[in-house]
Amino acid sequence: MGGNHSHQPEPEWPQAAIQWIGTGIGEAQRQAEEVARCVREAVERPAREAEEQRKREYEAREAQERQRQAEEAARYAREAAERAAREAEEQRRREYEAQLAAERVAQAAREEAERMRRQMEERERVERRAREEAEARAREERARVERIAREMEEERRRQETERLAAIAAREEEARRLRAIEEETRRARKAQEEQERKAWEAAEAARKAQAEREEAERQLKKGIQPVVMPTAQEIRLAKAKVQYDDAIFHFAVAGIAGSGKSSLINALCGMRNSDPNAAPTGVNETTLEISRYVDTAHSEQFAWYDVPGSGTLTIPDWQYFNSQGLYVFDCILVLFNNRFTMTDQAILANCRRFQIPTFIVRSKSDQHIFNLMKDMGYDPDEEDADSREQFYRVAREQYISETRRSVKNNLAEANLPDQRVYIVSNKTLLGAVKDKGPRRMIDEVELLTDLYSEAYRSHKFT
């Protein structure tokens, strides 16, 4: 058949046959793919099962390991719990022993505290008894001091009463004498005035000649001259201070800062802060002579605050004339800490001009307090009794030293001995106002002697 076949042309298939064949081929391919898939699944299933078996075995081993670890952890936990229980028991035992020891210490401390309390009570009892005894002695001492103080106060009041009575008697006697003298003065006033003028002219000529001769003699010896003012200078000086023949004129002189203004305020019955008071200050406030009227004796007395010599470029021996002190009826020489050449020059010139003088030391309360502090007084620590004792000792020392110093200075200047009036401006103000101040020194005597000097001048009744 084969070789002998002749080549015939292939027949042409109908389109439907072709489609059917194509469909058959596609179905065959699909079936083949399904078979291949089944084969793959058959091949892959054992692998998956083996993998799952390995996984289950791994999970089983993991579970066994976790169980072992859990058992190990449980064992560790039991051991830790047992160890903690043992430690807790040991801790309780130690705490119990510590508690016993603390109770023993506390008991010992209570016993020691009780012993110390008994000792303190005993010490307080002894101190209380000593304090009571000291207080009793202090009360007795205070009673004794108060009794002495009362006796001294009664004695002071008695002396003060006697002194005031004497002052009143002197004033009454002075008034009586003034009345008598006024009658006689009025009778011979005209005649005396003529005689006085004639005598003054002759005396002035005589004194001028004598003073000229004395000045020449003193200059040869190197002594500063005593210059007498002319009649014109006297008139000008009186006009400058508003001199009134019916009034007694007091001048207060001294070095700068000696307290002249405060003293004048006290003598006039004024405090430093009063509106019409003389100005005061740490530095010298008076550069010109200032006039002040005594409000209680406005028709009798006039007071003058003279500039301190330390504020002027004037020698001591010229100070008296340059300030016109020769026109005043009376001069108070005031000093604070020391007696100066200016004070001596004022006193010497007052003697030449026959002007009454009073030496006064002010600020005595301040000086006495400074002495008290030098003696050891402390105002923050001392009681009233101790302060009074310090004051009495310092007061006596201050008075004694002041009077001795003035006496020596007067002797060195060839001046006669003269009383020094020791005053405190505050106390003096109280005396002027009749308030009976405590701790007076010479305040009342100064007032009495000043007024007596004024009344002896016969300027007023």
VOGU-3710 file (C-alpha; in Angstrom, 3 decimals, decimal comma):
1> mggnhshqpe> 0,000/0,000/0,000  2,618/2,540/0,961  4,977/2,868/-1,854  2,626/2,011/-4,366  0,283/4,842/-3,337  0,212/7,655/-5,645  0,204/11,104/-4,167  -3,316/12,261/-4,049  -4,169/15,820/-2,977  -5,440/16,159/0,653
11> pewpqaaiqw> -9,130/16,534/0,860  -10,489/19,890/2,063  -12,274/19,625/5,419  -15,458/21,457/6,040  -15,293/24,416/8,457  -17,575/22,703/10,949  -15,268/19,710/11,106  -12,380/21,985/11,781  -14,160/23,672/14,637  -15,142/20,325/16,108
21> igtgigeaqr> -11,624/19,087/15,932  -10,418/22,293/17,599  -12,963/21,851/20,359  -11,827/18,278/20,887  -8,259/19,336/21,114  -9,088/21,989/23,675  -11,020/19,527/25,799  -8,125/17,105/25,592  -5,764/19,838/26,746  -8,031/20,730/29,640
31> qaeevarcvr> -8,269/17,109/30,727  -4,531/16,794/30,422  -4,101/19,831/32,616  -6,549/18,404/35,144  -4,632/15,136/35,168  -1,393/17,064/35,607  -2,900/19,004/38,472  -4,084/15,812/40,167  -0,649/14,358/39,718  0,927/17,463/41,270
41> eaverparea> -1,451/17,347/44,168  -0,716/13,654/44,636  2,975/14,471/44,630  2,680/17,616/46,895  0,288/16,107/49,518  2,914/13,884/51,172  5,239/16,879/51,285  2,555/18,960/52,953  1,693/16,212/55,336  5,378/15,782/56,138
51> eeqrkreyea> 5,679/19,525/56,710  2,622/19,524/58,971  4,041/16,530/60,828  7,305/18,396/61,362  5,362/21,434/62,523  3,343/19,338/64,996  6,497/17,745/66,292  8,130/21,202/66,661  5,096/22,517/68,507  5,154/19,437/70,739
61> reaqerqrqa> 8,828/20,032/71,507  8,075/23,715/72,131  5,233/22,739/74,479  7,546/20,331/76,327  10,204/23,071/76,602  7,667/25,567/77,933  6,424/22,996/80,402  10,021/22,355/81,509  10,668/26,068/81,876  7,408/26,457/83,807
71> eeaaryarea> 8,414/23,606/86,121  11,866/25,200/86,504  10,274/28,577/87,258  7,914/26,948/89,745  10,882/25,284/91,417  12,761/28,611/91,545  9,623/30,296/92,907  9,301/27,648/95,632  12,947/28,066/96,539  12,589/31,882/96,542
81> aeraareaee> 9,449/31,653/98,670  11,179/29,303/101,101  14,220/31,593/101,190  11,972/34,667/101,702  10,129/32,816/104,466  13,440/31,969/106,138  14,657/35,561/105,748  11,319/36,910/107,054  11,601/34,645/110,037  15,181/35,791/110,608
91> qrrreyeaql> 14,061/39,410/110,215  11,242/38,881/112,737  13,742/37,349/115,113  16,140/40,284/114,684  13,289/42,801/115,070  12,160/41,065/118,214  15,677/41,187/119,614  15,966/44,875/118,545  12,626/45,581/120,214  13,846/43,950/123,385
101> aaervaqaar> 17,069/45,993/123,196  15,092/49,204/122,486  12,832/48,506/125,442  15,880/48,027/127,626  17,391/51,302/126,327  14,040/53,088/126,756  13,767/51,777/130,286  17,291/52,977/131,021  16,473/56,355/129,433  13,286/56,659/131,516
111> eeaermrrqm> 15,226/55,854/134,637  17,926/58,437/133,680  15,234/61,030/132,854  13,563/60,397/136,180  16,898/60,778/137,949  17,614/64,053/136,074  14,064/65,290/136,802  14,588/64,691/140,516  17,961/66,508/140,297  16,371/69,452/138,411
121> eererverra> 13,537/69,661/140,933  16,090/69,715/143,724  18,166/72,361/141,931  15,048/74,458/141,243  14,043/74,161/144,867  17,486/75,368/145,969  17,479/78,186/143,379  13,943/79,207/144,342  14,924/79,373/147,987  18,031/81,439/147,089
131> reeaearare> 15,954/83,701/144,832  13,359/84,241/147,517  16,086/85,107/149,993  17,703/87,501/147,470  14,348/89,114/146,712  13,699/89,541/150,395  17,087/91,196/150,846  16,445/93,354/147,744  13,052/94,423/149,126  14,660/95,363/152,414
141> erarveriar> 17,382/97,298/150,580  14,827/99,071/148,369  12,770/99,954/151,406  15,888/101,349/153,081  16,877/103,316/149,938  13,325/104,621/149,514  13,250/105,687/153,140  16,561/107,510/152,713  15,313/109,038/149,454  12,121/110,240/151,162
151> emeeerrrqe> 14,125/111,743/153,973  16,457/113,439/151,481  13,491/114,694/149,449  11,824/116,043/152,577  15,080/117,750/153,548  15,438/119,170/150,027  11,879/120,447/150,087  12,450/122,007/153,495  15,622/123,698/152,251  13,832/124,758/149,074
161> terlaaiaar> 10,993/126,225/151,108  13,450/128,092/153,288  15,342/129,327/150,225  12,164/130,512/148,511  11,074/132,196/151,698  14,455/133,907/151,881  14,127/134,968/148,250  10,679/136,369/148,901  11,977/138,181/151,957  14,895/139,631/149,994
171> eeearrlrai> 12,586/140,710/147,203  10,213/142,314/149,674  13,104/144,079/151,355  14,405/145,161/147,957  10,984/146,547/147,027  10,792/148,437/150,307  14,297/149,831/149,820  13,508/150,746/146,238  10,421/152,634/147,334  12,476/154,590/149,868
181> eeetrrarka> 15,277/155,176/147,434  12,853/156,238/144,714  11,506/158,973/146,929  14,977/160,324/147,600  16,048/159,810/143,984  13,180/161,888/142,666  14,080/164,673/145,076  17,691/165,006/143,957  17,451/163,788/140,370  17,784/167,183/138,704
191> qeeqerkawe> 20,722/168,231/140,866  22,510/164,908/140,423  22,083/165,063/136,653  23,918/168,397/136,468  26,617/167,216/138,842  26,968/163,948/136,943  27,495/165,663/133,612  30,132/167,971/135,052  31,820/165,108/136,824  31,713/162,871/133,720
201> aaeaarkaqa> 33,388/165,550/131,641  36,170/166,041/134,181  36,466/162,299/134,811  36,591/161,541/131,104  39,419/164,011/130,613  41,272/162,611/133,619  40,773/158,999/132,541  41,785/159,759/128,983  45,052/161,239/130,166  45,653/158,414/132,630
211> ereeaerqlk> 44,793/155,756/130,072  46,990/157,360/127,472  49,886/157,321/129,917  49,072/153,737/130,953  48,813/152,613/127,314  52,224/154,085/126,553  53,642/152,314/129,583  51,984/149,006/128,679  53,143/149,204/125,058  56,712/149,651/126,264
221> kgiqpvvmpt> 56,234/146,413/128,239  54,645/144,635/125,241  51,148/144,507/126,847  48,078/145,077/124,657  46,404/148,459/125,378  43,014/148,971/126,986  41,140/151,227/124,592  38,394/153,372/126,131  35,485/154,169/123,819  34,702/157,747/122,945
231> aqeirlakak> 31,371/159,375/123,760  30,410/159,009/120,102  31,243/155,282/120,147  29,156/154,820/123,288  26,170/156,596/121,685  26,466/154,471/118,543  26,800/151,248/120,551  23,697/152,102/122,596  21,733/152,939/119,477  22,814/149,650/117,898
241> vqyddaifhf> 21,399/147,582/120,805  18,337/149,883/121,306  19,509/150,831/124,765  16,711/152,129/127,026  17,544/153,875/130,325  14,394/152,415/131,904  15,377/148,790/131,159  18,126/146,608/132,591  20,275/145,120/129,799  21,820/141,642/130,191
251> avagiagsgk> 24,413/140,459/127,643  25,424/136,781/127,288  28,944/136,426/125,867  31,364/133,566/125,323  33,059/131,469/122,668  31,155/129,993/119,734  29,098/126,924/120,531  28,941/127,471/124,311  25,112/127,506/124,285  24,395/131,234/124,620
261> sslinalcgm> 21,161/131,158/122,612  19,739/128,200/124,564  20,590/129,922/127,865  18,830/133,156/126,779  15,751/131,153/125,713  15,616/129,499/129,142  16,078/132,843/130,979  13,256/134,330/128,879  10,979/131,369/129,661  11,084/129,962/126,112
271> rnsdpnaapt> 11,993/126,615/124,603  14,376/126,509/121,645  11,457/125,513/119,396  9,238/128,486/120,360  8,504/130,959/117,511  10,273/133,953/119,095  13,166/131,959/120,573  16,798/132,689/119,768  17,989/130,392/116,943  20,176/127,495/118,042
281> gvnettleis> 22,268/124,944/116,181  25,394/122,801/116,135  27,292/125,660/114,464  27,348/129,236/115,711  24,118/130,877/114,501  24,701/134,375/115,988  26,829/136,687/113,818  25,380/139,991/115,072  24,232/141,057/118,536  20,586/140,000/118,817
291> ryvdtahseq> 18,056/141,482/121,238  15,393/139,401/123,010  12,684/140,592/125,379  11,893/138,677/128,544  8,180/137,958/128,096  7,625/137,787/131,864  9,494/141,097/132,472  9,117/142,885/129,141  9,269/146,352/130,759  12,224/145,548/132,988
301> fawydvpgsg> 14,766/143,288/131,257  16,268/142,893/127,798  18,622/140,040/126,870  21,347/140,132/124,204  23,003/137,240/122,399  26,587/138,314/121,577  28,454/136,534/118,698  31,004/133,963/119,867  34,592/135,091/119,602  35,477/132,036/117,508
311> tltipdwqyf> 33,259/133,306/114,687  35,003/136,706/114,324  38,469/137,702/113,115  39,069/139,848/116,205  41,810/139,352/118,834  40,656/138,468/122,345  41,747/141,807/123,800  39,731/143,746/121,156  36,604/141,555/121,370  35,100/143,524/124,290
321> nsqglyvfdc> 35,291/146,928/122,587  34,443/145,711/119,086  31,146/144,253/120,330  30,333/147,349/122,405  30,009/145,297/125,589  30,769/148,426/127,668  27,166/149,673/127,242  25,488/146,708/128,951  24,338/146,811/132,575  25,392/143,225/133,314
331> ilvlfnnrft> 27,326/140,540/131,396  27,079/136,749/131,730  30,311/135,030/130,698  29,198/131,590/129,497  31,538/128,662/128,900  30,950/125,038/128,064  34,038/122,827/128,377  36,912/125,206/129,113  37,625/128,722/130,313  39,326/130,707/127,492
341> mtdqailanc> 41,449/133,813/127,067  38,386/135,578/125,642  36,458/134,857/128,858  39,359/136,265/130,902  39,529/139,370/128,683  35,787/140,003/129,116  36,050/139,713/132,908  39,103/142,027/133,026  37,388/144,674/130,889  34,185/144,430/132,917
351> rrfqiptfiv> 36,246/145,242/136,013  37,661/148,319/134,274  34,189/149,469/133,247  32,653/148,430/136,621  30,114/146,177/134,919  28,700/143,343/137,102  29,560/139,886/135,742  28,326/136,341/136,268  30,367/133,299/135,261  28,020/130,527/134,077
361> rsksdqhifn> 28,688/126,983/132,901  25,756/125,489/131,000  24,808/122,039/129,616  25,494/120,558/133,061  22,991/117,714/132,619  24,840/116,600/129,485  28,261/116,817/131,153  27,063/114,876/134,214  25,576/112,164/131,982  28,889/111,889/130,086
371> lmkdmgydpd> 30,700/111,478/133,415  28,213/108,763/134,412  29,008/106,844/131,213  32,745/107,269/131,843  32,168/105,705/135,280  30,557/102,641/133,676  26,885/103,611/133,678  24,789/101,807/131,020  21,228/103,189/130,667  20,054/99,888/129,127
381> eedadsreqf> 21,186/97,791/132,102  21,028/99,959/135,253  17,867/100,317/137,355  16,552/103,532/138,887  18,439/103,097/142,187  21,736/102,454/140,424  21,169/105,417/138,082  20,529/107,724/141,045  23,731/106,553/142,726  25,773/107,137/139,550
391> yrvareqyis> 24,164/110,558/139,183  25,024/111,696/142,721  28,695/110,714/142,353  29,044/112,260/138,862  27,244/115,457/139,979  29,563/116,022/142,922  32,646/115,347/140,768  31,427/117,695/138,015  30,655/120,549/140,429  33,982/120,160/142,242
401> etrrsvknnl> 36,043/120,028/139,033  34,224/123,004/137,481  34,701/125,273/140,492  38,330/124,262/140,904  39,040/124,893/137,188  37,449/128,365/137,237  39,277/129,268/140,447  42,637/128,260/138,908  41,939/130,132/135,650  40,997/133,312/137,498
411> aeanlpdqrv> 44,151/133,099/139,617  46,327/132,602/136,523  44,752/135,708/134,928  45,339/137,792/138,095  41,578/138,185/138,497  39,785/138,000/141,863  37,986/134,797/142,787  34,376/134,738/141,649  31,523/132,284/141,940  30,661/130,094/138,943
421> yivsnktllg> 26,978/129,242/138,453  26,525/125,670/137,222  23,208/125,232/135,415  21,229/123,088/132,998  19,157/125,033/130,480  16,238/122,606/130,833  16,243/122,899/134,629  16,676/126,678/134,411  13,600/126,895/132,161  11,595/124,953/134,739
431> avkdkgprrm> 12,762/127,300/137,505  11,798/130,369/135,421  8,326/128,879/134,880  8,011/128,010/138,634  7,580/124,311/137,865  9,894/123,170/140,676  12,304/121,073/138,539  14,262/118,230/140,093  18,040/117,980/140,270  18,772/121,690/140,488
441> idevelltdl> 22,306/122,919/141,062  22,661/126,739/140,874  19,641/127,639/138,735  17,566/129,317/141,456  20,604/131,125/142,901  21,495/132,444/139,436  17,988/133,824/138,883  17,896/135,349/142,347  21,275/137,030/141,999  20,554/138,312/138,471
451> yseayrshkf> 17,258/139,897/139,529  18,834/141,310/142,689  21,611/142,903/140,610  19,007/144,442/138,314  16,974/145,854/141,212  20,093/147,312/142,831  20,617/149,391/139,684  17,632/151,631/140,678  16,450/151,655/137,062  12,900/150,705/138,020
461> t> 10,757/150,143/141,048
//
